[in-house]
Amino acid sequence: MELTDFFTDYTLRTITLGTAILGAICGMLGSFAVLRKQSLLGDAISHAALPGIALAFLFTGLKDSNVLLLGALISGLIGTVWIHGIVTKTHLKTDTALGLILSLFFGFGELVLSYLKKQPDANQAGLDKYLFGQAATLVESDVMLMVIVTGISLAVMLLFWKEFKLLLFDKNYASTLGFNTRFIDGLISFFIVLAIVIGLQTVGVVLMSAMLLAPAAAARQWTNSLGMMVLLAAVFGMFSGVFGTAISASYNNLSTGPVIVLVAAVFVAISFIFSPGRGILFKQIRLIRNRRDLELKKTLYFMYGIVEKHEDISRPHAIRILNGFQGYTKGTLSALADKHWITIQGQDWSLTEEGFETAQNLYTTNIPES
């Protein structure tokens, strides 16, 4: 595969554009699912959409993607309403409700699919593609549908941005200000369901939740701003779609949906490790620096306890008296000298004026010795 194929090959161009748009909308809306602590919502709704696909075919006999996705949308919305009803009307928690709806709807969907497979009419063949996705079946009309849904979602997001933001971070405060939190919450859930449904043909029921959550999880590591998180999640999702499609096209035996999810997982792994604020690497670096700083201050505090007994603070003291102190190392002594807190002459050390003042400040703030 060459770079020019993305512009000359109709099928590849269509798939790439479709997966890029899907990644962008999933990243944007997935940010709200992550911040609402409803990470399992994508998994539950994608599985809840399966019986809608099967029943839509059963009642219409059509394999038109618009008809099947409409059935998936209705089924997904019913699942969302049931989840909300279980949480509000019973003592069950959200995770229990999500797991219950996921299992119930997916089991029912599999039952209907099994029934369809046993029918003499072979027209039902191909419905299984919605389980794992088949991006190669995307056509221009599917991409246009994604564009329309993305445009509407973006417009609604901008229109209700203040309400969405307030609901995410303080739902009770939003209620006291007079906002209809039930409507706003339902609006967010509706567009999340919509994003999941349009992605079923590309990624499939099983992997759709990863497409929704992975870009948002990666973006969350880089920023504390909601706007920047939504933007980064859209970018990560878009590049996941483009790179995943490119890798899949380079190897004919690779399914596009799983490759896209794996690329998104790479973005998550990179973010978890290398993001400056929350990344594991930088956290470890800060931990090492803080530990070294603590060792320096503990050693300086110990030195201060020795020096304050003498009138002359610059009086030299033997380095060997530090050997019994737990925080002392040769590196610590060198670091103290580099900070000009002590001077070293042969086998002796002495506090400088700056070091003495720093140690006094440590003493007045009651930093413990160990």
SVG drawing of the C-alpha trace seen along z (x, -y; Angstrom):
<svg xmlns="http://www.w3.org/2000/svg" viewBox="-42 -34 84 58">
<polyline fill="none" stroke="black" stroke-width="0.4" points="0.0,0.0 1.3,-3.5 0.3,-6.9 -1.4,-7.8 -3.8,-4.9 -5.6,-7.0 -6.6,-9.5 -7.0,-7.2 -8.6,-4.1 -12.3,-4.8 -12.8,-1.9 -9.7,-2.8 -10.5,-6.5 -14.1,-5.9 -13.0,-3.5 -10.3,-5.9 -12.6,-8.9 -15.3,-6.9 -13.1,-5.5 -11.5,-9.0 -14.9,-10.6 -16.0,-7.7 -12.9,-8.1 -13.5,-11.8 -17.1,-11.6 -16.4,-8.7 -13.5,-10.6 -15.6,-13.7 -18.6,-12.0 -16.5,-9.4 -15.0,-12.2 -18.4,-12.8 -18.8,-9.1 -15.4,-8.9 -15.9,-12.1 -19.4,-10.9 -17.7,-7.7 -19.9,-5.6 -17.1,-3.8 -19.2,-0.6 -22.0,-2.5 -20.5,-2.1 -20.1,1.6 -23.7,2.0 -25.3,-0.1 -23.3,1.5 -24.4,4.9 -27.9,3.7 -28.0,2.6 -27.6,6.2 -31.3,7.3 -32.4,4.1 -30.3,5.1 -31.7,8.6 -35.3,7.6 -35.1,4.9 -34.1,7.6 -36.7,10.0 -39.6,7.6 -38.5,5.9 -36.4,8.6 -34.0,5.8 -30.3,5.7 -30.1,2.0 -27.7,0.5 -29.9,-2.5 -32.8,-0.2 -30.6,2.0 -28.9,-0.9 -32.3,-2.5 -33.3,0.7 -30.0,0.6 -30.7,-3.0 -34.1,-2.2 -32.8,0.9 -29.9,-1.1 -32.1,-3.9 -34.4,-1.4 -31.4,0.1 -30.3,-3.3 -33.8,-4.1 -33.8,-0.7 -30.4,-1.4 -31.6,-4.7 -34.8,-3.2 -33.0,-0.4 -30.6,-2.9 -33.3,-5.4 -36.1,-2.9 -34.1,-0.2 -31.2,0.0 -28.9,1.4 -25.8,-0.7 -25.0,-1.8 -22.4,0.9 -24.8,3.6 -27.5,2.1 -25.0,1.8 -23.9,5.4 -27.5,6.6 -28.7,4.8 -25.5,5.8 -26.1,9.5 -29.9,9.4 -29.9,7.6 -26.9,9.4 -28.3,12.7 -31.6,11.8 -29.8,10.6 -27.9,13.8 -31.1,15.7 -32.8,13.9 -29.7,14.3 -29.7,18.0 -33.3,18.1 -32.6,16.2 -29.7,18.6 -32.0,21.6 -34.5,20.0 -34.4,21.4 -34.0,17.9 -30.2,17.3 -30.8,13.5 -29.9,13.2 -26.2,14.0 -23.9,11.2 -25.6,9.9 -22.7,11.3 -20.6,8.5 -22.1,6.3 -20.6,8.4 -17.0,7.6 -17.4,5.0 -16.5,5.0 -15.2,1.6 -14.8,2.8 -18.6,2.6 -18.6,-1.1 -20.0,-3.1 -20.3,-6.8 -23.8,-7.0 -22.5,-5.5 -19.8,-8.1 -22.3,-10.9 -24.4,-9.6 -21.4,-9.8 -20.7,-13.4 -24.3,-14.4 -24.3,-12.8 -20.9,-14.3 -22.1,-17.8 -25.3,-17.6 -23.4,-16.3 -20.9,-19.1 -23.6,-21.8 -25.5,-20.5 -22.3,-20.2 -21.4,-23.9 -25.0,-25.0 -25.2,-23.2 -21.6,-23.5 -22.1,-25.4 -24.9,-23.0 -22.9,-19.9 -19.8,-21.3 -21.9,-22.2 -23.6,-18.8 -20.4,-16.9 -18.7,-18.6 -21.6,-19.5 -25.0,-18.1 -26.6,-19.3 -25.4,-22.8 -26.8,-22.7 -30.2,-21.7 -30.2,-24.6 -29.5,-27.0 -32.7,-25.8 -31.2,-23.7 -33.2,-20.7 -30.5,-18.1 -32.7,-15.2 -33.0,-16.6 -29.3,-17.5 -28.3,-14.1 -30.6,-12.4 -29.2,-14.5 -25.7,-13.4 -26.8,-9.8 -28.7,-10.1 -25.7,-11.3 -23.4,-8.7 -25.9,-6.0 -26.0,-7.6 -22.2,-7.5 -22.1,-3.9 -24.8,-2.9 -23.1,-4.4 -19.8,-2.7 -21.3,0.8 -20.8,1.5 -17.2,0.5 -15.9,1.7 -18.7,4.1 -20.6,4.7 -17.8,6.3 -15.1,3.6 -17.3,0.5 -16.8,-0.4 -13.0,-0.5 -13.5,-2.9 -15.6,-5.2 -13.4,-5.1 -9.8,-4.7 -9.3,-8.2 -11.0,-9.9 -8.9,-8.0 -5.7,-9.0 -6.8,-12.6 -7.6,-12.7 -3.9,-12.1 -2.8,-15.3 -5.1,-18.0 -7.5,-19.2 -9.5,-21.3 -12.8,-19.8 -12.5,-21.6 -8.9,-20.5 -9.8,-17.0 -12.7,-16.8 -10.4,-18.2 -7.5,-15.8 -9.9,-12.8 -11.3,-13.7 -7.7,-13.9 -6.6,-10.6 -9.8,-8.9 -9.3,-10.3 -5.7,-9.2 -6.6,-5.8 -9.0,-5.4 -6.6,-6.6 -3.6,-4.6 -5.7,-1.5 -7.1,-1.6 -3.6,-2.1 -2.2,0.8 -5.1,3.0 -4.9,2.1 -1.2,3.0 -1.9,6.5 -4.9,8.1 -5.6,10.6 -6.1,8.0 -9.6,6.9 -9.8,3.1 -11.9,2.8 -9.6,4.6 -6.5,2.9 -8.2,-0.5 -8.8,0.4 -5.2,1.6 -3.9,-1.7 -6.2,-3.5 -4.8,-1.4 -1.2,-2.4 -2.3,-6.1 -3.6,-5.2 -0.4,-3.4 1.8,-6.3 -0.4,-8.8 -0.3,-6.7 3.5,-6.6 4.6,-9.9 2.0,-12.6 3.8,-15.3 1.0,-15.7 -0.2,-12.1 2.3,-9.9 4.0,-7.1 7.4,-8.1 7.1,-11.7 5.5,-10.7 8.5,-8.4 10.9,-11.2 9.0,-13.6 9.0,-10.9 12.8,-10.4 13.4,-14.2 11.1,-14.6 12.9,-11.7 16.3,-13.2 15.1,-16.6 13.7,-15.1 17.0,-13.3 18.9,-16.6 16.7,-18.4 16.8,-15.6 20.6,-15.6 20.7,-19.4 18.4,-19.3 20.6,-16.7 23.7,-18.9 21.8,-21.9 21.2,-20.0 25.0,-19.5 26.0,-23.1 23.5,-25.0 25.3,-23.7 28.3,-25.8 28.6,-29.6 30.6,-29.5 28.3,-28.0 31.2,-27.7 33.1,-25.4 34.2,-22.3 32.9,-18.9 34.1,-15.5 32.2,-13.8 32.4,-10.5 29.9,-11.7 27.3,-11.5 27.9,-7.8 25.3,-6.8 22.6,-9.0 20.1,-7.1 19.6,-9.7 23.3,-10.4 25.2,-9.3 28.2,-10.7 25.9,-11.9 23.8,-13.8 26.9,-15.5 27.9,-16.5 24.4,-17.8 24.4,-19.9 27.7,-21.4 26.4,-22.1 23.5,-24.1 26.1,-26.1 24.5,-24.9 27.8,-23.4 31.5,-23.5 33.7,-20.5 37.4,-20.6 39.1,-17.3 37.3,-15.1 35.4,-17.9 32.2,-19.8 30.8,-23.1 27.5,-24.9 27.4,-28.1 25.3,-31.1 22.8,-30.1 22.7,-26.5 22.2,-27.7 19.3,-29.9 17.7,-27.1 18.1,-24.7 16.5,-27.2 13.5,-27.5 13.2,-23.7 13.3,-23.8 10.6,-26.5 8.3,-24.6 8.7,-21.5 9.8,-19.1 10.4,-15.8 13.8,-14.3 12.7,-10.9"/>
</svg>
